[in-house]
Amino acid sequence: MYYPYFRGKQFELVLLRERADFIGSNPINPIIEFVRDNSSSARRVLRSLVDSEAKFTVIINPLVGDLAGEQGTVLGFIDGVVPLDYENMSLGYIVNRDTDTRDLRETVKEGDRGNYAIIHYGHADGERISVETNSSDRVKTHIFIDNYTSRLYRRHFRKAGVGRVLIRDGFRTMRNQDYPPSEHFSDLHITYTDDGMDGFGDFLIVGDEYREVGGPAFAVAIHVTYLDQEDDMFVMHFVSQRSGSPVDPAGKFQEALGKLVEELERRGTLLFCSDGCNEYKELFERSHFPGLGYVKKLSMQHHLELLSDFLARQ
């Protein structure tokens, strides 16, 4: 099972809503950390996922954005949209260095909904957290963020019937003009079972670092993941020629897009012909610039489709 980690910015929510049927028919369990106090958008996403009978995890104690610490607000998004007997949703609870273990203990004991997923994001005392969670039959999954949890920490959370998932950030964030043509992304989709895990995940082509808004785009970059002959994952960065000033993002997008389309049409390319990439081709043919958020959405869509195709071949 693949666990992509989404922070609920506008186009991430659009992707989840538009591709809910695809998510529901593939081994994908999106983790959603809502960061905007927008109940209508959140409810539309959750309703679409429920209608598609998709598996998903909603973090009830976000760490970043407008909703940081607003546990009641997120639960309000869920109420009235996700039926109480809907078994494909888990409530995600983040534990980090600031977590009060008493709050954790009370949270997993209370409430009308059954399944919890604990997201381990930097708490130092694995043994203490394991005592609080292993005593509850409502905790069904432990999700470990790789850079914040050691193997020794993760050893405390072995319990029959409880899944373990490892999430690794494969995306290296830098200035757009500094990206190399290609670089390694991750092999976790192949090796996660070697670490005793039942699933794997990543932060797609966005990365773990959260920013409210991006800076001016001196260059435009399109990030597209691909698998080599051994199914190891890499990412190609298609960057516009111009990077001297933040003007003309539409023209710079066409420059970057032209490089992507040229690679897609190259004989022997390793790029997977996803629906996301086909839409990139259509944008190039129409010379249309849909905005940088939409560009990122298409690359995230491609990443979901690429990993779904890989899992279908296993």
C-alpha atoms as a printed R data frame, in Angstrom:
    type eleno elety resid chain resno       x      y       z
1   ATOM     1    CA   MET     A     1   0.000  0.000   0.000
2   ATOM     2    CA   TYR     A     2   1.240  3.454  -0.980
3   ATOM     3    CA   TYR     A     3   0.715  6.340   1.472
4   ATOM     4    CA   PRO     A     4   1.255  9.719  -0.223
5   ATOM     5    CA   TYR     A     5   1.387 12.611   2.253
6   ATOM     6    CA   PHE     A     6  -0.674 15.644   1.199
7   ATOM     7    CA   ARG     A     7  -0.857 19.020   2.854
8   ATOM     8    CA   GLY     A     8  -4.195 20.378   1.818
9   ATOM     9    CA   LYS     A     9  -3.317 23.345  -0.351
10  ATOM    10    CA   GLN     A    10  -5.731 24.246  -3.136
11  ATOM    11    CA   PHE     A    11  -4.425 22.122  -5.980
12  ATOM    12    CA   GLU     A    12  -3.603 19.171  -3.737
13  ATOM    13    CA   LEU     A    13  -7.258 19.118  -2.696
14  ATOM    14    CA   VAL     A    14  -8.340 19.455  -6.335
15  ATOM    15    CA   LEU     A    15  -6.180 16.452  -7.227
16  ATOM    16    CA   LEU     A    16  -7.636 14.354  -4.407
17  ATOM    17    CA   ARG     A    17 -11.182 15.262  -5.408
18  ATOM    18    CA   GLU     A    18 -10.724 14.766  -9.154
19  ATOM    19    CA   ARG     A    19  -8.828 11.492  -8.780
20  ATOM    20    CA   ALA     A    20 -10.893 10.002  -5.965
21  ATOM    21    CA   ASP     A    21 -12.114  7.144  -8.177
22  ATOM    22    CA   PHE     A    22  -8.539  6.367  -9.212
23  ATOM    23    CA   ILE     A    23  -7.423  6.365  -5.564
24  ATOM    24    CA   GLY     A    24 -10.327  4.144  -4.576
25  ATOM    25    CA   SER     A    25  -9.496  1.550  -7.232
26  ATOM    26    CA   ASN     A    26  -5.751  1.390  -6.484
27  ATOM    27    CA   PRO     A    27  -3.652  0.483  -3.409
28  ATOM    28    CA   ILE     A    28  -3.342  4.129  -2.330
29  ATOM    29    CA   ASN     A    29  -4.074  5.517   1.138
30  ATOM    30    CA   PRO     A    30  -3.545  9.299   1.040
31  ATOM    31    CA   ILE     A    31  -2.596 11.015   4.284
32  ATOM    32    CA   ILE     A    32  -4.209 14.449   4.411
33  ATOM    33    CA   GLU     A    33  -3.033 17.235   6.691
34  ATOM    34    CA   PHE     A    34  -5.500 20.072   6.148
35  ATOM    35    CA   VAL     A    35  -3.716 23.426   6.410
36  ATOM    36    CA   ARG     A    36  -6.498 25.835   5.390
37  ATOM    37    CA   ASP     A    37  -9.644 26.693   7.354
38  ATOM    38    CA   ASN     A    38 -11.894 26.006   4.376
39  ATOM    39    CA   SER     A    39 -14.616 23.606   5.380
40  ATOM    40    CA   SER     A    40 -16.355 23.543   1.989
41  ATOM    41    CA   SER     A    41 -13.196 22.422   0.132
42  ATOM    42    CA   ALA     A    42 -12.309 19.878   2.810
43  ATOM    43    CA   ARG     A    43 -15.799 18.426   2.861
44  ATOM    44    CA   ARG     A    44 -15.914 18.097  -0.939
45  ATOM    45    CA   VAL     A    45 -12.663 16.140  -0.867
46  ATOM    46    CA   LEU     A    46 -13.823 13.847   1.925
47  ATOM    47    CA   ARG     A    47 -17.195 13.272   0.271
48  ATOM    48    CA   SER     A    48 -15.518 12.331  -3.012
49  ATOM    49    CA   LEU     A    49 -13.202  9.868  -1.286
50  ATOM    50    CA   VAL     A    50 -16.087  8.280   0.620
51  ATOM    51    CA   ASP     A    51 -18.213  8.017  -2.541
52  ATOM    52    CA   SER     A    52 -15.270  6.219  -4.201
53  ATOM    53    CA   GLU     A    53 -14.861  3.892  -1.205
54  ATOM    54    CA   ALA     A    54 -11.241  5.002  -1.000
55  ATOM    55    CA   LYS     A    55  -8.926  4.384   1.916
56  ATOM    56    CA   PHE     A    56  -7.557  7.585   3.449
57  ATOM    57    CA   THR     A    57  -6.136  9.066   6.638
58  ATOM    58    CA   VAL     A    58  -7.060 12.505   7.987
59  ATOM    59    CA   ILE     A    59  -4.677 14.122  10.470
60  ATOM    60    CA   ILE     A    60  -6.753 15.628  13.280
61  ATOM    61    CA   ASN     A    61  -3.931 17.653  14.904
62  ATOM    62    CA   PRO     A    62  -2.178 19.490  12.056
63  ATOM    63    CA   LEU     A    63   1.273 20.916  12.782
64  ATOM    64    CA   VAL     A    64   1.427 23.625  10.100
65  ATOM    65    CA   GLY     A    65  -0.747 26.188   8.383
66  ATOM    66    CA   ASP     A    66  -3.880 27.958   9.594
67  ATOM    67    CA   LEU     A    67  -5.122 24.839  11.383
68  ATOM    68    CA   ALA     A    68  -2.024 24.081  13.473
69  ATOM    69    CA   GLY     A    69  -3.349 22.777  16.786
70  ATOM    70    CA   GLU     A    70  -7.001 23.079  15.687
71  ATOM    71    CA   GLN     A    71  -8.067 19.490  16.347
72  ATOM    72    CA   GLY     A    72 -11.738 20.371  16.738
73  ATOM    73    CA   THR     A    73 -11.837 22.157  13.375
74  ATOM    74    CA   VAL     A    74 -10.649 19.110  11.451
75  ATOM    75    CA   LEU     A    75 -13.083 16.841  13.260
76  ATOM    76    CA   GLY     A    76 -15.773 19.312  12.202
77  ATOM    77    CA   PHE     A    77 -14.761 18.790   8.564
78  ATOM    78    CA   ILE     A    78 -15.338 15.071   9.011
79  ATOM    79    CA   ASP     A    79 -18.648 15.160  10.902
80  ATOM    80    CA   GLY     A    80 -21.670 14.871   8.664
81  ATOM    81    CA   VAL     A    81 -19.581 13.846   5.642
82  ATOM    82    CA   VAL     A    82 -17.869 10.611   6.637
83  ATOM    83    CA   PRO     A    83 -20.379  8.097   8.052
84  ATOM    84    CA   LEU     A    84 -19.559  6.686  11.468
85  ATOM    85    CA   ASP     A    85 -19.494  3.170  10.037
86  ATOM    86    CA   TYR     A    86 -17.077  4.076   7.190
87  ATOM    87    CA   GLU     A    87 -14.178  1.727   7.873
88  ATOM    88    CA   ASN     A    88 -11.772  2.969   5.175
89  ATOM    89    CA   MET     A    89 -10.905  6.185   7.016
90  ATOM    90    CA   SER     A    90  -8.328  6.441   9.790
91  ATOM    91    CA   LEU     A    91  -7.860  9.404  12.084
92  ATOM    92    CA   GLY     A    92  -4.220 10.405  12.024
93  ATOM    93    CA   TYR     A    93  -2.571 11.724  15.175
94  ATOM    94    CA   ILE     A    94   0.899 13.270  14.947
95  ATOM    95    CA   VAL     A    95   3.342 12.671  17.782
96  ATOM    96    CA   ASN     A    96   6.424 14.868  17.911
97  ATOM    97    CA   ARG     A    97   8.743 16.326  20.524
98  ATOM    98    CA   ASP     A    98   5.940 18.527  21.907
99  ATOM    99    CA   THR     A    99   3.360 15.756  22.283
100 ATOM   100    CA   ASP     A   100   1.724 15.368  25.689
101 ATOM   101    CA   THR     A   101   1.364 11.623  26.080
102 ATOM   102    CA   ARG     A   102  -1.698 12.109  28.290
103 ATOM   103    CA   ASP     A   103  -3.467 13.842  25.385
104 ATOM   104    CA   LEU     A   104  -2.442 10.987  23.095
105 ATOM   105    CA   ARG     A   105  -3.786  8.406  25.520
106 ATOM   106    CA   GLU     A   106  -7.130 10.166  25.902
107 ATOM   107    CA   THR     A   107  -7.493 10.791  22.172
108 ATOM   108    CA   VAL     A   108  -7.175  7.158  21.135
109 ATOM   109    CA   LYS     A   109  -9.635  6.112  23.840
110 ATOM   110    CA   GLU     A   110 -12.392  8.637  23.151
111 ATOM   111    CA   GLY     A   111 -14.689  9.386  20.243
112 ATOM   112    CA   ASP     A   112 -17.135  7.505  18.062
113 ATOM   113    CA   ARG     A   113 -14.746  6.559  15.265
114 ATOM   114    CA   GLY     A   114 -12.692  3.409  15.468
115 ATOM   115    CA   ASN     A   115  -9.401  3.524  13.580
116 ATOM   116    CA   TYR     A   116  -6.333  5.580  14.435
117 ATOM   117    CA   ALA     A   117  -3.034  5.956  12.644
118 ATOM   118    CA   ILE     A   118  -0.159  7.390  14.680
119 ATOM   119    CA   ILE     A   119   2.210  9.566  12.636
120 ATOM   120    CA   HIS     A   120   5.639  9.566  14.280
121 ATOM   121    CA   TYR     A   121   7.274 12.925  13.604
122 ATOM   122    CA   GLY     A   122  10.113 13.285  16.098
123 ATOM   123    CA   HIS     A   123   9.165 12.180  19.604
124 ATOM   124    CA   ALA     A   124  12.268 10.966  21.453
125 ATOM   125    CA   ASP     A   125  10.777  8.279  23.695
126 ATOM   126    CA   GLY     A   126   9.537  5.426  21.556
127 ATOM   127    CA   GLU     A   127   9.000  3.159  24.532
128 ATOM   128    CA   ARG     A   128   6.690  5.675  26.210
129 ATOM   129    CA   ILE     A   129   4.655  6.227  23.070
130 ATOM   130    CA   SER     A   130   4.402  2.478  22.501
131 ATOM   131    CA   VAL     A   131   2.955  2.007  25.996
132 ATOM   132    CA   GLU     A   132   0.256  4.589  25.273
133 ATOM   133    CA   THR     A   133  -0.647  3.223  21.845
134 ATOM   134    CA   ASN     A   134  -0.112 -0.534  22.091
135 ATOM   135    CA   SER     A   135  -2.660 -0.752  24.904
136 ATOM   136    CA   SER     A   136  -5.378  0.525  22.551
137 ATOM   137    CA   ASP     A   137  -7.086 -1.716  20.016
138 ATOM   138    CA   ARG     A   138  -8.126  1.404  18.106
139 ATOM   139    CA   VAL     A   139  -4.587  2.093  16.870
140 ATOM   140    CA   LYS     A   140  -4.383  0.184  13.582
141 ATOM   141    CA   THR     A   141  -1.333  1.754  11.905
142 ATOM   142    CA   HIS     A   142   1.996  3.348  12.821
143 ATOM   143    CA   ILE     A   143   3.353  5.745  10.199
144 ATOM   144    CA   PHE     A   144   7.010  6.710  10.597
145 ATOM   145    CA   ILE     A   145   8.570  9.788   8.963
146 ATOM   146    CA   ASP     A   146  12.007  8.504   8.048
147 ATOM   147    CA   ASN     A   147  14.156 11.533   8.943
148 ATOM   148    CA   TYR     A   148  12.471 11.827  12.345
149 ATOM   149    CA   THR     A   149  12.475  8.208  13.512
150 ATOM   150    CA   SER     A   150  15.393  5.832  13.955
151 ATOM   151    CA   ARG     A   151  15.253  2.094  13.432
152 ATOM   152    CA   LEU     A   152  15.654  1.664  17.190
153 ATOM   153    CA   TYR     A   153  12.650  3.919  17.774
154 ATOM   154    CA   ARG     A   154  10.557  1.994  15.249
155 ATOM   155    CA   ARG     A   155  11.321 -1.339  16.921
156 ATOM   156    CA   HIS     A   156   8.993 -0.424  19.798
157 ATOM   157    CA   PHE     A   157   5.940 -0.583  17.549
158 ATOM   158    CA   ARG     A   158   5.645 -4.210  16.589
159 ATOM   159    CA   LYS     A   159   2.226 -5.590  17.375
160 ATOM   160    CA   ALA     A   160   0.250 -8.303  15.640
161 ATOM   161    CA   GLY     A   161  -2.509 -6.878  13.481
162 ATOM   162    CA   VAL     A   162  -1.075 -3.347  13.468
163 ATOM   163    CA   GLY     A   163   0.426 -2.074  10.232
164 ATOM   164    CA   ARG     A   164   3.714 -0.196   9.946
165 ATOM   165    CA   VAL     A   165   4.429  2.339   7.213
166 ATOM   166    CA   LEU     A   166   7.639  4.215   6.391
167 ATOM   167    CA   ILE     A   167   7.507  7.601   4.654
168 ATOM   168    CA   ARG     A   168  10.629  9.054   3.084
169 ATOM   169    CA   ASP     A   169  11.026 12.487   1.534
170 ATOM   170    CA   GLY     A   170  12.603 11.827  -1.860
171 ATOM   171    CA   PHE     A   171  12.355 15.372  -3.176
172 ATOM   172    CA   ARG     A   172  15.317 17.724  -2.745
173 ATOM   173    CA   THR     A   173  14.112 21.319  -2.646
174 ATOM   174    CA   MET     A   174  16.278 24.035  -4.194
175 ATOM   175    CA   ARG     A   175  15.952 27.101  -6.410
176 ATOM   176    CA   ASN     A   176  14.291 26.156  -9.692
177 ATOM   177    CA   GLN     A   177  17.250 27.266 -11.780
178 ATOM   178    CA   ASP     A   178  19.596 25.019  -9.764
179 ATOM   179    CA   TYR     A   179  17.896 21.663 -10.385
180 ATOM   180    CA   PRO     A   180  19.972 19.121 -12.326
181 ATOM   181    CA   PRO     A   181  18.441 17.372 -15.356
182 ATOM   182    CA   SER     A   182  17.884 14.194 -13.316
183 ATOM   183    CA   GLU     A   183  18.591 12.845  -9.834
184 ATOM   184    CA   HIS     A   184  17.699  9.932  -7.585
185 ATOM   185    CA   PHE     A   185  14.335 10.099  -5.827
186 ATOM   186    CA   SER     A   186  13.789  6.903  -3.801
187 ATOM   187    CA   ASP     A   187  13.989  3.120  -3.776
188 ATOM   188    CA   LEU     A   188  11.619  2.782  -0.818
189 ATOM   189    CA   HIS     A   189   8.817  1.384  -2.996
190 ATOM   190    CA   ILE     A   190  11.121 -1.622  -3.553
191 ATOM   191    CA   THR     A   191  12.909 -1.905  -0.195
192 ATOM   192    CA   TYR     A   192  10.215 -1.082   2.395
193 ATOM   193    CA   THR     A   193   9.626 -4.744   3.193
194 ATOM   194    CA   ASP     A   194  13.341 -5.146   3.965
195 ATOM   195    CA   ASP     A   195  12.720 -2.796   6.918
196 ATOM   196    CA   GLY     A   196   9.772 -4.854   8.128
197 ATOM   197    CA   MET     A   197   7.185 -2.388   6.826
198 ATOM   198    CA   ASP     A   198   3.738 -3.082   5.424
199 ATOM   199    CA   GLY     A   199   3.571  0.077   3.336
200 ATOM   200    CA   PHE     A   200   5.571  3.036   2.101
201 ATOM   201    CA   GLY     A   201   5.016  6.664   1.296
202 ATOM   202    CA   ASP     A   202   6.515  9.992   0.314
203 ATOM   203    CA   PHE     A   203   5.713 13.699  -0.007
204 ATOM   204    CA   LEU     A   204   5.317 13.360  -3.794
205 ATOM   205    CA   ILE     A   205   7.198 16.021  -5.784
206 ATOM   206    CA   VAL     A   206   6.510 18.697  -3.151
207 ATOM   207    CA   GLY     A   207   8.760 17.604  -0.297
208 ATOM   208    CA   ASP     A   208   8.289 17.689   3.466
209 ATOM   209    CA   GLU     A   209   9.180 21.362   3.905
210 ATOM   210    CA   TYR     A   210   5.988 23.410   4.260
211 ATOM   211    CA   ARG     A   211   5.666 26.932   2.861
212 ATOM   212    CA   GLU     A   212   2.544 29.077   2.995
213 ATOM   213    CA   VAL     A   213   3.387 30.726  -0.322
214 ATOM   214    CA   GLY     A   214   6.205 30.351  -2.800
215 ATOM   215    CA   GLY     A   215   8.633 33.083  -3.757
216 ATOM   216    CA   PRO     A   216   8.915 34.704  -7.186
217 ATOM   217    CA   ALA     A   217   9.668 32.182  -9.930
218 ATOM   218    CA   PHE     A   218  12.856 33.359 -11.621
219 ATOM   219    CA   ALA     A   219  12.781 30.040 -13.474
220 ATOM   220    CA   VAL     A   220   9.954 27.559 -14.026
221 ATOM   221    CA   ALA     A   221  10.647 23.893 -13.331
222 ATOM   222    CA   ILE     A   222   8.490 20.836 -14.051
223 ATOM   223    CA   HIS     A   223   9.325 17.780 -11.935
224 ATOM   224    CA   VAL     A   224   8.474 14.334 -13.337
225 ATOM   225    CA   THR     A   225   9.384 11.054 -11.653
226 ATOM   226    CA   TYR     A   226  10.334  7.902 -13.558
227 ATOM   227    CA   LEU     A   227  11.583  4.362 -12.995
228 ATOM   228    CA   ASP     A   228  14.781  2.971 -14.494
229 ATOM   229    CA   GLN     A   229  15.280 -0.580 -15.789
230 ATOM   230    CA   GLU     A   230  15.507 -1.893 -12.203
231 ATOM   231    CA   ASP     A   231  12.445  0.107 -11.083
232 ATOM   232    CA   ASP     A   232  14.594  2.441  -8.995
233 ATOM   233    CA   MET     A   233  12.948  5.873  -8.938
234 ATOM   234    CA   PHE     A   234  14.465  9.091 -10.228
235 ATOM   235    CA   VAL     A   235  13.082 12.542 -11.006
236 ATOM   236    CA   MET     A   236  13.686 14.638 -14.110
237 ATOM   237    CA   HIS     A   237  13.657 18.419 -13.745
238 ATOM   238    CA   PHE     A   238  12.675 20.365 -16.857
239 ATOM   239    CA   VAL     A   239  13.767 23.961 -16.299
240 ATOM   240    CA   SER     A   240  13.137 27.036 -18.425
241 ATOM   241    CA   GLN     A   241  16.078 28.628 -20.205
242 ATOM   242    CA   ARG     A   242  15.432 32.054 -18.689
243 ATOM   243    CA   SER     A   243  16.056 32.670 -14.982
244 ATOM   244    CA   GLY     A   244  17.197 36.279 -14.732
245 ATOM   245    CA   SER     A   245  13.964 37.838 -13.445
246 ATOM   246    CA   PRO     A   246  10.485 36.786 -12.257
247 ATOM   247    CA   VAL     A   247   8.703 38.153 -15.341
248 ATOM   248    CA   ASP     A   248   6.804 36.067 -17.943
249 ATOM   249    CA   PRO     A   249   6.094 32.835 -16.034
250 ATOM   250    CA   ALA     A   250   3.811 31.725 -18.892
251 ATOM   251    CA   GLY     A   251   6.628 31.974 -21.433
252 ATOM   252    CA   LYS     A   252   9.049 30.236 -19.104
253 ATOM   253    CA   PHE     A   253   6.509 27.459 -18.579
254 ATOM   254    CA   GLN     A   254   6.409 26.896 -22.341
255 ATOM   255    CA   GLU     A   255  10.207 26.666 -22.378
256 ATOM   256    CA   ALA     A   256  10.220 24.021 -19.643
257 ATOM   257    CA   LEU     A   257   7.206 22.248 -21.138
258 ATOM   258    CA   GLY     A   258   8.896 22.032 -24.532
259 ATOM   259    CA   LYS     A   259  11.786 20.145 -22.936
260 ATOM   260    CA   LEU     A   260   9.352 17.746 -21.229
261 ATOM   261    CA   VAL     A   261   7.404 17.057 -24.433
262 ATOM   262    CA   GLU     A   262  10.644 16.487 -26.334
263 ATOM   263    CA   GLU     A   263  11.630 13.857 -23.756
264 ATOM   264    CA   LEU     A   264   8.189 12.236 -23.833
265 ATOM   265    CA   GLU     A   265   8.442 11.843 -27.606
266 ATOM   266    CA   ARG     A   266  12.040 10.629 -27.598
267 ATOM   267    CA   ARG     A   267  12.473  7.004 -28.637
268 ATOM   268    CA   GLY     A   268  13.530  4.953 -25.616
269 ATOM   269    CA   THR     A   269  12.401  7.464 -22.998
270 ATOM   270    CA   LEU     A   270  11.920  6.078 -19.502
271 ATOM   271    CA   LEU     A   271   9.042  8.430 -18.739
272 ATOM   272    CA   PHE     A   272   5.750  6.653 -18.063
273 ATOM   273    CA   CYS     A   273   2.945  7.763 -20.372
274 ATOM   274    CA   SER     A   274   0.511  8.782 -17.641
275 ATOM   275    CA   ASP     A   275  -2.682 10.798 -17.959
276 ATOM   276    CA   GLY     A   276  -0.800 13.608 -16.259
277 ATOM   277    CA   CYS     A   277   1.900 13.602 -18.933
278 ATOM   278    CA   ASN     A   278  -0.714 13.423 -21.690
279 ATOM   279    CA   GLU     A   279  -2.281 16.577 -20.283
280 ATOM   280    CA   TYR     A   280   1.136 18.233 -20.320
281 ATOM   281    CA   LYS     A   281   1.257 17.436 -24.050
282 ATOM   282    CA   GLU     A   282  -2.171 19.005 -24.568
283 ATOM   283    CA   LEU     A   283  -1.075 22.163 -22.765
284 ATOM   284    CA   PHE     A   284   1.955 22.370 -25.049
285 ATOM   285    CA   GLU     A   285  -0.136 21.930 -28.173
286 ATOM   286    CA   ARG     A   286  -2.478 24.723 -27.044
287 ATOM   287    CA   SER     A   287   0.346 26.946 -25.745
288 ATOM   288    CA   HIS     A   288  -1.689 27.305 -22.567
289 ATOM   289    CA   PHE     A   289  -0.361 28.250 -19.131
290 ATOM   290    CA   PRO     A   290  -2.769 27.036 -16.407
291 ATOM   291    CA   GLY     A   291  -0.817 28.527 -13.477
292 ATOM   292    CA   LEU     A   292   2.037 27.128 -11.420
293 ATOM   293    CA   GLY     A   293  -0.265 25.414  -8.907
294 ATOM   294    CA   TYR     A   294  -1.918 23.426 -11.687
295 ATOM   295    CA   VAL     A   295   1.503 22.481 -13.073
296 ATOM   296    CA   LYS     A   296   2.432 21.026  -9.693
297 ATOM   297    CA   LYS     A   297  -0.901 19.199  -9.562
298 ATOM   298    CA   LEU     A   298  -0.182 17.431 -12.866
299 ATOM   299    CA   SER     A   299   3.238 16.279 -11.641
300 ATOM   300    CA   MET     A   300   1.665 14.928  -8.446
301 ATOM   301    CA   GLN     A   301  -0.974 13.142 -10.528
302 ATOM   302    CA   HIS     A   302   1.732 11.596 -12.699
303 ATOM   303    CA   HIS     A   303   3.563 10.409  -9.570
304 ATOM   304    CA   LEU     A   304   0.419  8.684  -8.256
305 ATOM   305    CA   GLU     A   305  -0.158  7.017 -11.621
306 ATOM   306    CA   LEU     A   306   3.460  5.907 -11.921
307 ATOM   307    CA   LEU     A   307   3.492  4.206  -8.528
308 ATOM   308    CA   SER     A   308   0.063  2.652  -9.104
309 ATOM   309    CA   ASP     A   309   1.353  1.136 -12.349
310 ATOM   310    CA   PHE     A   310   4.427 -0.179 -10.522
311 ATOM   311    CA   LEU     A   311   2.314 -1.777  -7.770
312 ATOM   312    CA   ALA     A   312  -0.006 -3.352 -10.346
313 ATOM   313    CA   ARG     A   313   3.015 -5.134 -11.859
314 ATOM   314    CA   GLN     A   314   4.162 -6.674  -8.576
